[in-house]
Amino acid sequence: MQFKKLNNIIGWIVFAIATFTYVSTIEPTASFWDCGEYIACAYKLEVGHPPGAPFFMIVGRMFALFAGGDPAMAGKMINIMSALCSSFSILFLFWTITRLGIKAIVKQGEEFTTGKQWAVLGAGVVGGLAYTFSDSFWFSAVEGEVYAFSSFFTALVFWAVLKWDEEDSVNPTSAMRWLVLIAYLMGLSIGVHLLNLLAIPAICFIYYFKKHKFTWKSFMITGVISLVLLGGIQNIMIPKIVKFAADFEVFFVNKMGMGFNIGSIFYFLLLFVALSSLILYTVKKKESYYKIGFYTAIVFTFFVVISGYGASALFTRLLVLGGLLYGIHYLKSKNTNILNVILVSFTTLLIGYSSFFVLIIRSQANTPMDENDPENAITMLSYLNREQYGDFPLTYGNYYNAPTKSQQYFGDKDPIYAKDEAAKKYVVVDDRKKSVPVYEEEYCTVFPRMWSQQGNHEAAYRYWGDVQSHHKTKQKMNEQTGQMEEVQIPTFIANMTYFISYQVKYMYLRYFAWNFIGRQNDIQGLNGNPLEGNWKTGLKGVDDFLLDTDTSHVTHAASNNMASNSFYALPFILGLLGFFFQLKNNKADTWVVALLFLLTGLAIVVYLNQYPYQPRERDYAYAASFYAFAIWIGLGVLGIYDF
């Protein structure tokens, strides 16, 4: 039987196993935390908490229809949606492993023998089922949350770029459609969760290794481009598409005296004309289309710039949009096909992202659950930016005990507008001047990790960061008692100690170990107790040494906990074998998988900058990282076969 047919048949068998597993173990209604809200929002298309998940709502509503109007069954149907999304993730994981396996085990010019074929298929089965039954992924697969759907998009996008890689060798022009599909899928995924965007650097490097010969210079340039793309979509495109619409709206109503919504309509009309005309030019090659599109884009840029607030905003917008206009003009003179792919991909990305219009439409209907009331571009911007949750520092910021400077040094935020029907304009309800606190410099650091100023967090910061051993002291007056007292300011060593011991080890590596080494129990770990919610191998001597405790002190209840799993680190060892096998046979693909693994794991650790005493275990956030490691588990089978 041909390998292609076997690959399809066995892949669907693995999918069936995963589907049976998940559907037979789904939550019958709603589990804890956000599931109840997501199910209610999907069932009646209501508006949940920022930044929203409109595409999840739309698909969830479709599944809720199978409840037959019975509210008691709606939750179950939406949970089945999560189960199916998860089993499809397993299907695409299987095909991803077999594709990478072929590239690793079949050298150029060698025959793809029957033995190698079965080894590759075995790798797909082992890797796919290892992830199927992994702790974190199974947990998210059976509840009505966004993470199962998000994992599906990550698996689908990563598989699609491998399909592009395969087809590009045969027909590069035709293969470009896979890149357009990926852009559309990423646009849709924004309406579920932003985690899928972290696959962008891996996709960029697959393209790089396919199209370019390796040099350190081009390798570094590709890395920079991939990060610019990731940051551009997440920090510029997603918020600024709405930000510019909001600015148009305020400008046209307040400055030009036009009616409500005219600015938003004009904004999207200009965007539509510019993109459609430029795309038509790349297809028809008629200069008139290019002139219409380019001049419309200039008009669009003009209004975007003049509707901004402040000189820095005007300059930044002019610089960014001017650079984009120059890029379009440059590509037009060099390669129309590449310009076509870029424009079509950007447009399909926007089409996918347009699912957020559902939130505006439903908010205008004033649904029973209508959080933040995002009825127009102005209120939608605040909703997307999650402003109600506040902000936290990443590159430079304060320690937990940092005092603020006087308010005259505080920074400003953009003003908040509200619609005034009587005055027929938007009025400022909060100018937000001097609303951004500025802290004393000696209490600040680069790469701040211990930043939360909630009172109960200080003790945990001091414990995990070993502040007692790593601090500098300062005499400071207590404002309540008027007495001088000694204050301990953490050093950067304490800051990094907290980062390594808590954020990396406890809030990531512990979860990683749950899935591939073993898990003690489901008692939530809060204070570093090695016998609560920790990992284990199942080998007492090894566990006693690695956890630095006597595991015989585990209580009877904890040792018989239903969440207890002893894997003896076998999946972990198999994953290491797969990593080294792939590194030996295909360094380029190893880097791509490693990039996916790191960006959806340690990079999220850095970005989330988690404070202590989290309200729940956060392993679900790293499911895509565990997905990447499952690829290596599958490839470990090929390592054993090759040996």
N, C-alpha and C positions, 0 to 999 in steps of 0.2 A: 504494500500500500504506500502511496506517495507520502512524503513527510508533511507536505502542506495539509493534506486531508487529515492525517493523524494529529497534527498540531491543532487543527480546528476541533476535531471530535473530542480529544482528551481535554482541551481547554474548556469546552462546554460541560464535560463531565465534572471537572473541578468546580466550575460555576454552580452546577447542580448540587454538589456536596455542600458548598458554602451557603447556597440559598436554603437548602433543607435545614442546615444548622441554625441559621439566623432566624428564619421564619418560625421555626419550632421553639425558639427561645426568646421571642420578642416580649417586650413589656406589654401586658394586656391593656394598659391605659397610659398613664404618664408616670415617669420616674421623677426623681428630685431635680431641683434647680430650674433651668429654663425650659424644660420639655413641655410643661403645661402651657406656658405662654406661647411657644412655637406652635403647638397643636391647635390652640384656640385661634391664633392668628391665621393659620392655614385653613382651618375649617370654615371660617367666615370672612377670610381675606381682610383681617384687621391689621392695625399698625402697632407693631411691637417696639421693643426698646432699640435705641440707636446702636449701630448705624443701619439696622434693618436687614432683612433677608428676603427681598421680594420674590426672587426666582424660586427659592425654597417654598414660599407661600403659594405661588401659582401651581407648582407641581404637587405640593401637598394638598391643595384644594381639589385637584383632579383625583387624587387617591381617596380623599374624603368622600367623594361622590359614590364610591363603592360601599360606603356605610349604609346606603339606602335611606338616608334621612334619619338614621338612628344616632343621636349624639354619643351614646355609650360606645358605639363601634368606631367613631371617627378617629380616636386616638390610636386604636389598633391598626387601622388602615394606613395612617401616616407613619406609624412604626414599621409597617411592612415596606413602605417606600424606603426608609433608611436601610432595612435589611437588603432590599434589592440593589440599592446603590452600592452597598458594601460587597455583595456577591459579584456585581459587575466590576468592582475594583479588583477583586481576586482574578476574574477572567483576564483583565488587561495586564495584571501582574504576571500571570502565567505566560502570556504572549510576549511580554517585555523580557522575561527571563530567557525564553527560548530564542528570541532574536539576539540578545546579548551573548547567549551561550554559543550560538552558531559563529558569531564573530570572534569569540575567544578560542574555540576548539578547532575550527577549520581554518588552517592557514591558506594564504593565497596559492592557488594551483593544486591544493590537496583535494582528495575525494571526500565527500560527505558520506562516509560509510554507514552501513546499517547500525553498527555498534554505537557510533557517535550520535546517530539520530535518536536512538533510544535513550542514550545518556542525556541528551539535551531535553528530551521530553520528561525524563525522570527528574531533571533539575527543575523544570517548570512545576511539576506536581509537588515536589518537596517544598520549594520556596513558596508556592501559592498556598498550600495547606498549612505551612508553618505560620504564615501571616493570618490565615483564616482563623486559627485557634489561638492567636496571640491575645494576651490579656486585655490590652488597651483597645485594640481594634474591635474585638468581639463585644466589648462593653458598649462602645459607641454605635455598633451596628444594630442594636436591638431597641434603640430609643429614638424618640422624635426630636433629635437635635441636628444642628447643621454640619457636624463634623463628618458624619458618614457621607453626606452629599459632597462635601468638600474633598474628601479622600477620593471619591469617584472621579471628580474633575482632574485631580492630580494624576491619577492612574491613567486616565484617558488621554490627557495632554502629553504625558511622557511616552506613552505608546504611540501616539500620533506622530511625534517628532522622529521616532525610530522608523515609522512607515515612510516618512519623508526621506530619511537617510537611505532606506532600501530602494525606494523608487527613483531617487535622484541619480543613482548609478546607471539607470536605464533611460530615463526621460526627464532631464532636469526641469524643462519647462512645465510639463504636466505635474511634476512633484510639488511645484509651488503652491498648489491648491491645499496641501496639507498645512502649510504655514498660515494660510488664510483661515482655515478651519481652527487652528490652534488659537489664533487671535480672537475668533468668535467665541470659542469655548471659555477663554479667559475673561471675556466680557460678561458672559453669563455667570461665571463663577464669582464675580464681584457681588452678584446678587444673592450669593450664598455665604461666602466667607473669603477673606483676602489671602488665606494661606496658599492657595493655588498659584499666586503670583510668584512665590519663591522658587518655582520651577523655571523661571525665565533665564537665570544665568546658566543652568544646565542645558537648556535649549540653545542658547547662544554658542556654547562650546561644542555642542554636537554639530552645529552649522560650521563653526570655525574649523574643526578637525576634518570635516568633509571637504571644505572648499579651499583650505589654505595649508601650505606647508608649515610645519612647526618652527617658529623661532621665538626666543624669549620676548622679543619686542612685540611681535604680533599677538603672542599669548597674553601679555600684560594689557595691551590695548583692548583685546576682546573682553578681558575681565572688567576693565573700566566701562566699556560700552554696555556690558550686561548689567552692571550696577546702576548706570545712568538710566537704562530702560526700566529696570525695576523701580528705582526711586521716582522716575518720571511718571510712570503709570500710577503708583501708589500715592505720591505726595503732590503731583501736579495735575495729571489728567482727572483722577477721580474727584478731588475737591474743587479744582479750578473750573472744570466744565460747569459746575453748579455755581461757583463763585462768580464767574463772568456773567452768567445768566442773571444772578441776583443784582450785580452792578448795573447791567443794562436796564433792568426793571426799575431800580431806584433813579437812575439817570433820566430815563424817558418820562417817568411820572413826575419827579421833583424838579428837574431842570428844564424839561421840554413841555411840561404841562399836559402830557397825553394820559389816556386812561390806563387803568390797571391791566396788566398782562400784555400790553402792547410791546414793551421792551423785551419780554421773554420770547414772544412770537417773532419779533424782528431778529433776535439773536439766533434762534434755531433756523430761521429762514436763510440768513446769511451763511450759516454753517453748512446747511444742506446744499445751497447753490454752489458754494466754493468747492466742496468735496465732490459732488456729482459732476461738475464741469471738468475738474481736473482729472477725474477717473475716465470720463468720456474722451478726454484728450489722449490719454495713454492707450486707449483702444482704437479710436478713430484717426488719431494723428492729425487732427484739424487744428490749426493755430487759433481759430476763433474760440474753440472750447477752452483752450489754455488761457487766453486773454480774459474771458468771462470769469473763469475760476480764480485766476491770479489777482485780478483787480477786485473781485469780491472779497478775497482773503485780505487784501490791503484795507478795504473799508471795514471789515470785521476787526482787524488789528487796531485801526484808528479808534473805533468806539470802545474796544476793550481797554485801550490805554487811557483815553480821556475820562472813562467812568471809574477809574481806580481812585484810591484815596492816598494822598501823600506823594512826595517826590520820589521816594525809594520804590514805591509800588509802580509808579509810572515808568521809571527807568527799567526796573526788572521785567515788567511786561513787554516793554518795547524791545529789550534785549532778547528775550526768549522767543517771542513771536517773530521778530525780525530775523533771528537765526533760522527759524523754521521756514520762513519765506525764501531766504537765501538757499537753504537746503533743497527746497522744491525746484528752484530755478537752476541750481547746479546739476541736480539729477536729471532734469529735463534735457540738458545739453549733453549729458554723458550716457544715460541708459534709461530709456523709457520703460522697459520691462521691470526694472527694479523699482522705479517710481510707482508703477502700477501696483506691484505687490505691497509696497509700503502704504499707499493710499487706501487700497481695498482692505488691507489688514486693519488699519486704524479705523476705517468706517465700520467694519464688522465688529470690532471691539466696542465701538460706541453703540452699535445696535444691540449687542449683548448687554451692555451697561444700562440701556434704556429701560430695563425691567424696573428701575427705580421710579419710573413714572407711575407705576401701580400704587406706590405709597402715597404720592400726591393725590391721585384720583380717589383712593379710598379714604384719605384724610379729609378731603373735601366733602365726602359723604357722611363725615362725622360718625364713624363706627364706634361701638361701645368702648373698644380699646383703641385709643388714638393717642399714643404716647408722643409728646412734644409737638403734636399738631402740625406736621410738615406739609401745609397746604399749598405753599408756593416756593419759588427758588430761594427766597430769603430765609424762611424758616427751615427749608430743607438743608441748607448749608450748615446750620448749627447742628442739625440732626446727624448729618454725615460725619461732621467733625467730632462727634461724641463729646461736646463741650460740657455736658452735665457731669461727666466723670472726671473732669479736671485733667491735668497734665503731669508729666514726670520727666526729669532730666535724663539725657542719654550720654551726651559727650562732655558736658560740663554742668556742674550744679552743686547743690548744698548737701551737707550731712544732716542727720536727723535732729541735731540740737543746734542748728544754725539760726542765729537771730537775724531778723530782717533789718535793712537800713530804714531810715525815715521815709515816709510815703512819697516825698518829693522826688526820690530816686526811682520810684516804681516805673515800670513800662506800661505802654498802652496796648489795647486790643482794638480790633475793628468794632465800630458801634453796632448795636443791635437795633434793627428797624422793625416797626409794626405798621400794619395798614390802618390808616385813619379814614374811615368811610366818609365822615362828615367833611373833612378838609380835602378829600380826594387826593391824598398823597401819603407817602411813607414818612413817619415821624420817628425820631430817635427816642427809644424808651430807656436806653442805657448807653451812655457814651463810652463806658468802660475805660475811661482815662485813669491812669495810675492804678491799674488793677492787677498788674503783673508784679509780684514781689521780687525784690532784689536783695540778696543775702550778703552778709559780711564776707569778704574775700577769704579770710583765714579759715572760715568754716566751709569752704567750697573746694572742689577737686575736679580734675579731669576724670572722665569715666566714672561718675558717681553711682555707687550701688546702694549705699545706706542713706536713702533720701527721705523716706516717709516720716512725717512729724506727728503721726498718731501716737498718743501717749503710751499705749501698750506695746508699741513696736521697739521702743528703745532698748528694753531688756533683751529682746531677741537679737537685735543688732549687736549689742555688746557681747552676747554669748557666742553667736556664730562668727563674729569678726574678731574675737579675742581682743577686744578694745582695752582690757585691763593691761595687756602686755604691749599693746601698740597704740600709744596715744601721746599727745603733748598737752601740757596743762596751761591754764590761763586763769588769772584772777578776774572775776566778773561780779558786778553788784547784782544781788537778787532784788528784783523790782518789788517783790512783796514784803520782804523783811528789811530791805535797805542795808543788809550786811554784805560784805565781800565774801565770795565763796570760790572754791576751786572748781573749774570746769575742765572735763577731759575732752579734747578734740581728737577724733580718730585720725590716724595717719593713713597714708595711701596703702601701707602694708595691711592695716586692718580692713580697709576697703576691699582689697583684693582677696584677703582671707575669707571675708563674707561671700564674695563672688564665687570663689572656688568651693568652699565648704557647703554653702547653702544653695546658691543658684545653680551651680554646675552639678555638684555631686548629689545633693539631696533632692533637687527639683528637676533633674534630668537623668543623670546616670542611674539613680535609684529606679526611676520608671523604666529606663532602658533594660535594667537587670530584671525587673518584673517579667518582661516579655520574653527574654532569651536566656536567663540564668535560673530564675525561680523567685517565688514570692512567699513571704511569711504569712500574711493575713491581710484583712481589709480594715484594720484599725488605722484611722487616719493619723499619719505622722505629723506632729506639730513642733516638737521640741528636741528632735534628734535621738530619742530613745531607740537604741538599736533593735529592740524587740517589738516595736510598734510600726506596722506598715512598711517594714524594711524588705530587702531582698534576701535570698539565700540560695545556695546551690543544692542543699539536701545532704551534703557531706559534712558531718558535724565538725571534724577537725579543720576543714577548710573554712567553714563559716565562723568558727570560734576565732580563727586567726584573722580573717578579713574584716569581721565586724568588731573585733577587739572586745569580745564578751563571751561569757559562757552561755551558749544557747540552750543548755539543759534547764535553764531557769524559765524557759517559755512555759506559760501556764497551760493546763490541759485544754482550756477553751480555745486559746490561741493556736495550739498545735493541731486542733481538730477543726479549725476555721475552714469554711467552705471555699475561701479564696486562696487557701494554701496550695502552692504548686512547687514541686521539686523537679526541675529540669536537668539537674546535675551539670548545668552550663553547656549541655550538648548542642543546642541551637547556636549558642554564642561561638563555640569552637568551630562548628560547621561554617558559620558566617565568616570567621577569620580565614578559614581555608579558601572560601570563595573569593575573598578580597585578594589574597596573595596569588591565587590562580589567575584571576583577571589581571592583576598587576603584571604578572609574568607574561601574559599572552596578548594583552591589549591595554596599554597604559592610557590611551586616550579615553576609552570607555570607563576605565577605573576612575579617572579624574571626574568624569561627568556624574557617575553614580555617587562618588564621594562628595561632590559639590551639592547634589540633592540632599544627601545625608546630613551634611554640615549646616546648610542653610535652613533646613526644616527642623534642625535640632539645636545646636549650640548658638546659631545666629538668632533663633527665637528666644533663647535664654537671655542673650544680650539685649534684644529689643524689648522684651516684656519687663525686664528689670524688676522682678517680683519682690515684693516686701514679705516679711515673715508672717506667720499665722494666716495663711491663705484659707478661705472659707471651705475649700474642698481640694482634693487631689487634682492636679492639673495635667495628668499624663495624656489626656485626649489631645492636647495642643501639639504633641510631638508625634502623632500617628504617622505622618508622612516621612519622618526620619526613620521610624521603625519599618516603614514600607521599603525604603532604600536598603536597609540592612537585610530585609527578607530577600532582596535580589541576590545578595551575596550568599545567603543561606542556600538558595537554589544553585548558584554557581559552585558552591562547595561540593555538591554531588559530582560536578565535572572535574573538580580537583581530585577527588577520590578515584574517579574513573581514569583520569590521566595518569595518576600514580600507579 
